[in-house]
Amino acid sequence: MVVVKDPVCGMVFVKEDAAGQTLYNGETYYFCAPSCKKSFDSDPQKYLASFNDKGSSKESNEINFGEDERNEKDNSLREHN
């Protein structure tokens, strides 16, 4: 499972659940909602400036969860319900 971060609102979500994506300067950015994609597409530099200021990079915005990590996370969530 790969988790990504929306450069507009900062929401973290599973890449496969993205509401849209944009290829900009050779990088693919994923969005949680069509409105975030629309905002980004209208002024990518505005969002990338603040996105990159937060220490984000493509590598840090994609997190691969292996089976063990995913199972631990699922178990932790179940315990809290």
C-alpha positions in Angstrom: 0.0 0.0 0.0 1.4 3.4 -0.9 0.3 6.5 1.0 0.7 10.0 -0.6 0.1 13.5 0.6 -2.1 16.1 -1.3 0.1 19.1 -2.0 -2.9 21.5 -1.7 -4.6 20.5 1.6 -1.9 18.2 3.1 -4.3 15.3 3.5 -2.5 11.9 3.6 -4.4 9.0 1.8 -3.9 5.8 -0.1 -2.6 6.5 -3.6 -5.2 4.2 -5.2 -8.0 6.3 -3.6 -6.8 9.5 -5.3 -9.6 11.6 -6.8 -7.1 12.9 -9.4 -3.5 13.3 -10.4 -1.4 15.8 -12.3 1.9 15.4 -14.0 3.9 18.6 -13.5 7.6 19.0 -14.3 8.1 15.2 -14.5 6.5 14.5 -11.1 3.1 13.0 -10.4 1.0 14.7 -7.7 -2.1 13.1 -6.2 -5.2 14.7 -4.9 -7.8 13.8 -2.3 -10.6 15.7 -4.1 -11.3 17.2 -7.5 -11.3 20.7 -5.9 -7.7 20.2 -4.7 -6.6 19.1 -8.2 -8.4 22.1 -9.7 -6.6 24.5 -7.3 -3.2 23.0 -8.0 -3.7 23.0 -11.8 -4.5 26.7 -11.7 -1.3 27.6 -9.9 1.1 24.7 -9.2 4.0 26.9 -8.0 1.8 28.4 -5.3 1.2 25.0 -3.7 4.6 23.5 -4.4 6.4 26.4 -2.7 4.6 25.8 0.6 4.6 22.0 0.0 8.4 22.0 -0.4 8.9 24.4 2.5 7.5 21.8 4.8 10.4 19.5 4.0 8.4 17.4 1.7 9.8 15.6 -1.4 8.5 12.9 -3.6 10.3 10.3 -1.6 8.9 11.4 1.7 5.4 11.7 0.3 5.1 8.0 -0.7 5.2 5.5 2.1 5.1 1.8 1.3 3.5 -0.3 4.1 4.6 -3.9 4.1 2.3 -6.6 5.4 3.7 -6.4 9.0 3.2 -2.7 9.2 -0.2 -2.8 7.7 -1.3 -5.6 10.1 0.0 -3.7 13.1 -1.8 -0.6 12.0 -5.0 -2.5 11.4 -4.8 -4.2 14.8 -4.1 -0.9 16.5 -7.2 0.7 14.8 -9.3 -2.3 15.9 -8.2 -1.9 19.5 -9.3 1.7 19.6 -12.8 1.0 18.2 
